[in-house]
């Protein structure tokens, strides 16, 4: 990625912050929201491909009344972490838009 493309992406993100976060957060505190949400979305995107398999495994483990589910769920996800929530971040954001 060249410097011009990088600066364009950064400007785009901060432009969204100005439009969406104005009057909700003090301008200097945007990074307290942007960085965590960027990391959360990235993790969510990494897990998205295996989400259905993780949820199916969770259903099976719940039916078998297995308490320590995380090792099996992470194995299915193919990561050292997993998300057993039925929601994806993009689903939650689209729900927020339709509720408003």
DRENMIVEX-344791 format. One record per atom (N, C-alpha, C): residue number from 1; residue in three letters; chain; atom name; x, y, z. Coordinates in pm, 1 decimal, decimal comma, padded with zeros to 6 digits. Layout:
    k    r  c   a         x         y         z
  NUM  ALA  A  CA         X         Y         Z
...
% end
This chain:
    k    r  c   a         x         y         z
    1  UNK  A   N   00085,6  -00116,8   00000,0
    1  UNK  A  CA   00000,0   00000,0   00000,0
    1  UNK  A   C   00090,5   00123,4   00000,0
    2  UNK  A   N   00066,3   00210,5  -00094,5
    2  UNK  A  CA   00148,5   00331,1  -00099,1
    2  UNK  A   C   00095,2   00436,2  -00001,5
    3  UNK  A   N   00174,4   00537,2   00020,8
    3  UNK  A  CA   00142,4   00639,1   00121,1
    3  UNK  A   C   00014,6   00715,4   00087,0
    4  UNK  A   N  -00009,5   00741,6  -00040,9
    4  UNK  A  CA  -00129,1   00815,0  -00080,6
    4  UNK  A   C  -00255,9   00732,7  -00052,0
    5  UNK  A   N  -00250,1   00604,0  -00081,9
    5  UNK  A  CA  -00364,2   00516,6  -00055,4
    5  UNK  A   C  -00389,0   00506,2   00095,8
    6  UNK  A   N  -00281,4   00491,7   00171,4
    6  UNK  A  CA  -00290,8   00485,6   00317,4
    6  UNK  A   C  -00355,8   00612,4   00371,8
    7  UNK  A   N  -00308,6   00729,2   00328,0
    7  UNK  A  CA  -00364,6   00856,7   00375,0
    7  UNK  A   C  -00510,8   00871,2   00336,1
    8  UNK  A   N  -00547,6   00820,3   00220,0
    8  UNK  A  CA  -00687,1   00825,1   00176,9
    8  UNK  A   C  -00775,7   00742,0   00269,9
    9  UNK  A   N  -00728,9   00623,0   00306,5
    9  UNK  A  CA  -00805,7   00536,5   00397,5
    9  UNK  A   C  -00817,1   00601,1   00535,7
   10  UNK  A   N  -00706,6   00655,3   00584,6
   10  UNK  A  CA  -00707,7   00720,8   00715,8
   10  UNK  A   C  -00804,6   00839,2   00715,1
   11  UNK  A   N  -00800,9   00919,1   00610,1
   11  UNK  A  CA  -00891,6   01033,9   00599,7
   11  UNK  A   C  -01037,0   00988,5   00594,4
   12  UNK  A   N  -01062,0   00879,6   00523,3
   12  UNK  A  CA  -01197,9   00825,3   00514,8
   12  UNK  A   C  -01248,6   00783,4   00653,0
   13  UNK  A   N  -01165,3   00711,5   00727,9
   13  UNK  A  CA  -01205,7   00665,6   00861,6
   13  UNK  A   C  -01231,6   00783,7   00954,2
   14  UNK  A   N  -01141,1   00881,3   00955,6
   14  UNK  A  CA  -01159,9   00996,5   01043,3
   14  UNK  A   C  -01277,9   01082,3   00997,5
   15  UNK  A   N  -01306,7   01083,0   00867,7
   15  UNK  A  CA  -01424,9   01154,5   00818,3
   15  UNK  A   C  -01552,9   01092,1   00870,8
   16  UNK  A   N  -01556,5   00959,0   00873,1
   16  UNK  A  CA  -01672,1   00889,7   00930,6
   16  UNK  A   C  -01683,1   00922,3   01079,0
   17  UNK  A   N  -01570,1   00924,6   01146,9
   17  UNK  A  CA  -01570,6   00958,6   01289,7
   17  UNK  A   C  -01628,8   01097,6   01310,7
   18  UNK  A   N  -01588,7   01192,3   01227,6
   18  UNK  A  CA  -01642,1   01327,9   01241,1
   18  UNK  A   C  -01792,7   01330,5   01219,3
   19  UNK  A   N  -01840,6   01254,2   01119,5
   19  UNK  A  CA  -01983,8   01253,5   01088,2
   19  UNK  A   C  -02066,9   01180,4   01193,8
   20  UNK  A   N  -02015,7   01066,8   01241,6
   20  UNK  A  CA  -02095,2   00979,7   01329,4
   20  UNK  A   C  -02074,4   01004,5   01478,3
   21  UNK  A   N  -01956,6   01050,6   01515,6
   21  UNK  A  CA  -01925,1   01061,9   01657,7
   21  UNK  A   C  -01932,0   01205,0   01709,8
   22  UNK  A   N  -01951,8   01300,9   01620,2
   22  UNK  A  CA  -01960,6   01439,8   01663,3
   22  UNK  A   C  -02074,9   01454,0   01763,8
   23  UNK  A   N  -02051,0   01525,6   01868,1
   23  UNK  A  CA  -02146,3   01551,4   01976,7
   23  UNK  A   C  -02171,4   01430,1   02065,2
   24  UNK  A   N  -02113,1   01314,7   02031,2
   24  UNK  A  CA  -02123,3   01197,1   02117,4
   24  UNK  A   C  -01995,8   01184,0   02199,3
   25  UNK  A   N  -01882,3   01209,1   02135,0
   25  UNK  A  CA  -01751,1   01202,7   02199,6
   25  UNK  A   C  -01675,1   01330,9   02170,9
   26  UNK  A   N  -01590,2   01368,7   02262,9
   26  UNK  A  CA  -01500,5   01480,4   02239,8
   26  UNK  A   C  -01404,1   01439,0   02128,5
   27  UNK  A   N  -01373,5   01528,7   02035,8
   27  UNK  A  CA  -01292,7   01495,4   01918,7
   27  UNK  A   C  -01163,8   01421,6   01955,3
   28  UNK  A   N  -01096,4   01459,3   02059,7
   28  UNK  A  CA  -00972,6   01394,2   02099,6
   28  UNK  A   C  -00992,6   01253,5   02153,2
   29  UNK  A   N  -01115,1   01215,5   02181,5
   29  UNK  A  CA  -01145,0   01082,2   02235,0
   29  UNK  A   C  -01192,6   00984,2   02128,6
   30  UNK  A   N  -01198,0   01027,0   02001,6
   30  UNK  A  CA  -01240,5   00937,2   01894,1
   30  UNK  A   C  -01158,7   00809,1   01893,7
   31  UNK  A   N  -01027,8   00822,3   01914,0
   31  UNK  A  CA  -00941,7   00704,2   01908,2
   31  UNK  A   C  -00979,7   00601,8   02014,2
   32  UNK  A   N  -01044,8   00645,3   02122,1
   32  UNK  A  CA  -01088,8   00551,1   02224,6
   32  UNK  A   C  -01203,1   00463,2   02174,2
   33  UNK  A   N  -01268,2   00506,3   02067,4
   33  UNK  A  CA  -01377,2   00429,9   02006,8
   33  UNK  A   C  -01330,4   00361,4   01879,4
   34  UNK  A   N  -01261,1   00435,5   01793,8
   34  UNK  A  CA  -01222,0   00384,3   01662,5
   34  UNK  A   C  -01130,5   00263,0   01673,8
   35  UNK  A   N  -01026,3   00270,4   01752,3
   35  UNK  A  CA  -00931,3   00159,8   01761,0
   35  UNK  A   C  -00996,3   00031,8   01814,0
   36  UNK  A   N  -01067,3   00035,8   01926,1
   36  UNK  A  CA  -01130,2  -00089,0   01972,6
   36  UNK  A   C  -01230,9  -00146,2   01871,9
   37  UNK  A   N  -01310,1  -00060,9   01808,8
   37  UNK  A  CA  -01408,2  -00111,0   01712,9
   37  UNK  A   C  -01340,1  -00168,5   01588,3
   38  UNK  A   N  -01228,4  -00110,3   01547,6
   38  UNK  A  CA  -01153,4  -00163,2   01434,3
   38  UNK  A   C  -01098,0  -00301,5   01467,6
   39  UNK  A   N  -01044,7  -00316,2   01587,1
   39  UNK  A  CA  -00991,1  -00446,8   01629,7
   39  UNK  A   C  -01103,7  -00548,7   01640,9
   40  UNK  A   N  -01215,4  -00509,5   01700,3
   40  UNK  A  CA  -01328,6  -00601,3   01714,5
   40  UNK  A   C  -01379,1  -00645,9   01577,5
   41  UNK  A   N  -01390,4  -00551,8   01484,2
   41  UNK  A  CA  -01438,0  -00588,0   01349,9
   41  UNK  A   C  -01339,4  -00680,8   01279,9
   42  UNK  A   N  -01211,3  -00656,0   01297,4
   42  UNK  A  CA  -01110,1  -00741,6   01234,8
   42  UNK  A   C  -01118,6  -00883,5   01289,3
   43  UNK  A   N  -01130,9  -00896,9   01420,7
   43  UNK  A  CA  -01144,9  -01030,0   01480,9
   43  UNK  A   C  -01272,2  -01097,4   01431,5
   44  UNK  A   N  -01380,0  -01021,8   01423,8
   44  UNK  A  CA  -01507,8  -01073,2   01376,6
   44  UNK  A   C  -01496,0  -01122,1   01232,4
   45  UNK  A   N  -01424,7  -01046,1   01150,2
   45  UNK  A  CA  -01406,3  -01085,0   01009,7
   45  UNK  A   C  -01324,0  -01212,8   00998,1
   46  UNK  A   N  -01225,3  -01228,8   01084,8
   46  UNK  A  CA  -01143,4  -01350,3   01082,7
   46  UNK  A   C  -01226,0  -01473,9   01117,7
   47  UNK  A   N  -01325,8  -01457,9   01202,1
   47  UNK  A  CA  -01406,5  -01570,8   01248,0
   47  UNK  A   C  -01530,5  -01594,7   01161,8
   48  UNK  A   N  -01562,4  -01501,5   01075,4
   48  UNK  A  CA  -01688,2  -01504,9   01000,9
   48  UNK  A   C  -01704,7  -01630,6   00914,6
   49  UNK  A   N  -01598,2  -01673,4   00850,9
   49  UNK  A  CA  -01604,8  -01787,6   00759,7
   49  UNK  A   C  -01647,7  -01916,2   00831,4
   50  UNK  A   N  -01605,9  -01933,3   00954,8
   50  UNK  A  CA  -01634,6  -02056,5   01030,3
   50  UNK  A   C  -01748,3  -02038,6   01130,6
   51  UNK  A   N  -01817,5  -01926,3   01124,2
   51  UNK  A  CA  -01921,0  -01893,5   01222,6
   51  UNK  A   C  -02029,6  -02002,1   01230,4
   52  UNK  A   N  -02079,3  -02047,3   01116,2
   52  UNK  A  CA  -02185,5  -02148,3   01115,2
   52  UNK  A   C  -02138,3  -02278,5   01180,2
   53  UNK  A   N  -02015,7  -02319,1   01151,2
   53  UNK  A  CA  -01961,9  -02442,6   01209,2
   53  UNK  A   C  -01944,9  -02429,4   01360,2
   54  UNK  A   N  -01900,5  -02311,8   01405,2
   54  UNK  A  CA  -01884,7  -02287,8   01549,6
   54  UNK  A   C  -02020,0  -02293,1   01619,1
   55  UNK  A   N  -02120,7  -02230,5   01559,8
   55  UNK  A  CA  -02253,9  -02231,9   01621,0
   55  UNK  A   C  -02313,7  -02371,7   01623,7
   56  UNK  A   N  -02289,3  -02450,2   01519,4
   56  UNK  A  CA  -02337,8  -02588,7   01516,4
   56  UNK  A   C  -02268,4  -02671,6   01625,1
   57  UNK  A   N  -02137,2  -02653,9   01639,7
   57  UNK  A  CA  -02063,1  -02724,9   01744,4
   57  UNK  A   C  -02113,1  -02683,0   01882,5
   58  UNK  A   N  -02139,1  -02554,6   01899,3
   58  UNK  A  CA  -02190,5  -02505,5   02028,3
   58  UNK  A   C  -02323,8  -02571,1   02060,7
   59  UNK  A   N  -02409,7  -02582,8   01961,6
   59  UNK  A  CA  -02539,6  -02646,3   01982,0
   59  UNK  A   C  -02521,5  -02791,9   02026,1
   60  UNK  A   N  -02428,1  -02862,5   01961,7
   60  UNK  A  CA  -02401,4  -03002,0   01998,1
   60  UNK  A   C  -02343,5  -03012,6   02139,3
   61  UNK  A   N  -02252,0  -02922,6   02174,1
   61  UNK  A  CA  -02191,0  -02925,8   02307,6
   61  UNK  A   C  -02292,3  -02889,5   02415,3
   62  UNK  A   N  -02380,5  -02793,9   02384,6
   62  UNK  A  CA  -02487,3  -02759,1   02479,8
   62  UNK  A   C  -02579,8  -02878,3   02501,4
   63  UNK  A   N  -02614,5  -02947,6   02393,6
   63  UNK  A  CA  -02703,1  -03064,4   02403,3
   63  UNK  A   C  -02638,6  -03175,8   02486,2
   64  UNK  A   N  -02505,2  -03187,0   02475,6
   64  UNK  A  CA  -02432,5  -03288,9   02552,0
   64  UNK  A   C  -02399,0  -03240,9   02693,0
   65  UNK  A   N  -02439,9  -03117,4   02725,2
   65  UNK  A  CA  -02417,4  -03056,9   02856,9
   65  UNK  A   C  -02268,9  -03050,6   02893,6
   66  UNK  A   N  -02185,6  -03015,3   02795,8
   66  UNK  A  CA  -02041,8  -03000,3   02818,3
   66  UNK  A   C  -02015,0  -02856,2   02859,1
   67  UNK  A   N  -01948,2  -02840,8   02974,4
   67  UNK  A  CA  -01922,4  -02707,0   03027,6
   67  UNK  A   C  -01803,3  -02638,0   02962,5
   68  UNK  A   N  -01690,4  -02705,0   02951,8
   68  UNK  A  CA  -01569,5  -02643,4   02896,9
   68  UNK  A   C  -01571,1  -02655,2   02744,4
   69  UNK  A   N  -01640,3  -02562,5   02680,5
   69  UNK  A  CA  -01662,3  -02568,5   02536,7
   69  UNK  A   C  -01555,8  -02496,3   02454,8
   70  UNK  A   N  -01484,0  -02402,9   02515,8
   70  UNK  A  CA  -01393,7  -02316,6   02439,7
   70  UNK  A   C  -01287,5  -02388,9   02359,6
   71  UNK  A   N  -01220,8  -02491,3   02413,4
   71  UNK  A  CA  -01120,4  -02559,5   02330,5
   71  UNK  A   C  -01179,5  -02617,8   02201,5
   72  UNK  A   N  -01294,4  -02680,1   02212,5
   72  UNK  A  CA  -01357,5  -02740,0   02094,2
   72  UNK  A   C  -01404,4  -02632,1   01997,0
   73  UNK  A   N  -01460,3  -02524,3   02049,6
   73  UNK  A  CA  -01509,1  -02416,2   01963,3
   73  UNK  A   C  -01394,1  -02345,4   01892,1
   74  UNK  A   N  -01285,4  -02321,8   01963,9
   74  UNK  A  CA  -01168,1  -02258,1   01902,6
   74  UNK  A   C  -01106,9  -02349,4   01796,9
   75  UNK  A   N  -01109,6  -02479,6   01822,8
   75  UNK  A  CA  -01058,6  -02575,1   01724,8
   75  UNK  A   C  -01140,9  -02569,2   01595,7
   76  UNK  A   N  -01271,5  -02563,7   01608,7
   76  UNK  A  CA  -01358,9  -02553,0   01491,6
   76  UNK  A   C  -01333,8  -02420,6   01419,0
   77  UNK  A   N  -01313,6  -02313,3   01495,7
   77  UNK  A  CA  -01288,5  -02181,5   01436,0
   77  UNK  A   C  -01152,4  -02176,3   01367,8
   78  UNK  A   N  -01061,0  -02264,5   01409,2
   78  UNK  A  CA  -00927,0  -02264,4   01351,6
   78  UNK  A   C  -00841,3  -02150,2   01402,6
   79  UNK  A   N  -00877,2  -02097,5   01518,1
   79  UNK  A  CA  -00805,1  -01984,6   01578,7
   79  UNK  A   C  -00782,7  -02015,5   01726,8
   80  UNK  A   N  -00703,9  -01931,9   01790,9
   80  UNK  A  CA  -00681,5  -01945,0   01935,0
   80  UNK  A   C  -00794,0  -01877,7   02012,8
   81  UNK  A   N  -00892,2  -01824,9   01941,5
   81  UNK  A  CA  -01006,7  -01757,4   02001,9
   81  UNK  A   C  -01128,8  -01788,9   01916,1
   82  UNK  A   N  -01245,4  -01766,3   01971,9
   82  UNK  A  CA  -01367,8  -01789,0   01894,6
   82  UNK  A   C  -01478,5  -01701,0   01950,4
   83  UNK  A   N  -01589,1  -01698,6   01878,0
   83  UNK  A  CA  -01705,6  -01621,7   01919,7
   83  UNK  A   C  -01827,0  -01711,9   01904,8
   84  UNK  A   N  -01886,9  -01746,6   02016,9
   84  UNK  A  CA  -02002,7  -01835,3   02014,7
   84  UNK  A   C  -02133,8  -01757,7   02013,4
   85  UNK  A   N  -02125,8  -01627,1   02003,6
   85  UNK  A  CA  -02246,6  -01545,0   01994,6
   85  UNK  A   C  -02312,5  -01567,8   01859,0
   86  UNK  A   N  -02444,2  -01567,1   01854,1
   86  UNK  A  CA  -02510,5  -01584,1   01723,9
   86  UNK  A   C  -02502,0  -01459,6   01635,5
   87  UNK  A   N  -02442,0  -01353,4   01685,5
   87  UNK  A  CA  -02437,4  -01227,3   01611,8
   87  UNK  A   C  -02302,0  -01202,9   01546,7
   88  UNK  A   N  -02303,6  -01132,7   01435,9
   88  UNK  A  CA  -02184,9  -01076,8   01373,1
   88  UNK  A   C  -02191,7  -00925,8   01391,7
   89  UNK  A   N  -02077,8  -00861,8   01396,4
   89  UNK  A  CA  -02076,6  -00717,3   01415,6
   89  UNK  A   C  -02154,3  -00646,2   01305,4
   90  UNK  A   N  -02139,8  -00690,9   01181,2
   90  UNK  A  CA  -02211,3  -00624,8   01071,8
   90  UNK  A   C  -02362,1  -00643,4   01085,2
   91  UNK  A   N  -02406,7  -00756,7   01143,4
   91  UNK  A  CA  -02550,3  -00776,0   01166,6
   91  UNK  A   C  -02601,6  -00677,2   01270,3
   92  UNK  A   N  -02523,7  -00657,3   01374,6
   92  UNK  A  CA  -02564,6  -00565,6   01480,7
   92  UNK  A   C  -02571,6  -00422,1   01430,2
   93  UNK  A   N  -02476,9  -00382,8   01346,4
   93  UNK  A  CA  -02479,5  -00246,1   01294,9
   93  UNK  A   C  -02596,4  -00226,3   01200,2
   94  UNK  A   N  -02630,1  -00327,1   01120,6
   94  UNK  A  CA  -02744,6  -00312,8   01030,7
   94  UNK  A   C  -02875,3  -00312,5   01109,0
   95  UNK  A   N  -02882,3  -00384,8   01219,9
   95  UNK  A  CA  -03001,1  -00381,6   01305,8
   95  UNK  A   C  -03018,3  -00243,5   01368,0
   96  UNK  A   N  -02907,1  -00182,7   01408,3
   96  UNK  A  CA  -02913,3  -00048,5   01465,9
   96  UNK  A   C  -02968,4   00052,0   01367,7
   97  UNK  A   N  -02933,8   00038,2   01240,9
   97  UNK  A  CA  -02982,3   00131,3   01137,8
   97  UNK  A   C  -03130,6   00114,0   01112,5
   98  UNK  A   N  -03180,6  -00011,6   01117,7
   98  UNK  A  CA  -03323,2  -00034,5   01091,5
   98  UNK  A   C  -03407,6   00001,2   01211,8
   99  UNK  A   N  -03348,2  -00006,6   01332,8
   99  UNK  A  CA  -03422,2   00028,7   01454,2
   99  UNK  A   C  -03438,6   00178,5   01470,4
  100  UNK  A   N  -03346,3   00254,8   01412,5
  100  UNK  A  CA  -03345,9   00400,4   01431,3
  100  UNK  A   C  -03457,0   00467,2   01355,5
% end
